Amino acid sequence: MQKAKKEEAKELNEKAAKEEAFKKRMQYINAFDGLLHMPDGTIEFPEGGVVGGVNALVQKHHQNKKHHHHKHHHKKVDTNEETLQEKE
């Protein structure tokens, strides 16, 4: 009898732990695509399993990089009046 109560209590604890883990995972769900966007940048299905593919790889790779903007090289405008008169 007592062994059955211990097993029942153990099962209840395991069930509660699974529910808690499920709730913790569901806090990362994205309402638009239904996927779990984890804090480390990975994307997972709610049922389990990682979303792979080129786009996921690019997004994770891009997330860890700093943005490098290209400089725009513009020709300087000559505002010196003497050189402007010589050109005319």
Residue pairs with C-beta under 8 A, 6 or more apart in sequence:
25 36
25 46
26 36
26 46
28 36
28 37
28 38
28 39
29 35
29 36
29 37
29 46
30 36
30 37
34 46
35 43
35 44
35 45
35 46
35 51
36 43
36 44
36 45
36 46
37 43
38 44
41 59
41 60
41 63
41 64
42 50
42 51
42 56
42 60
43 50
43 51
43 56
44 50
44 51
45 51
78 84
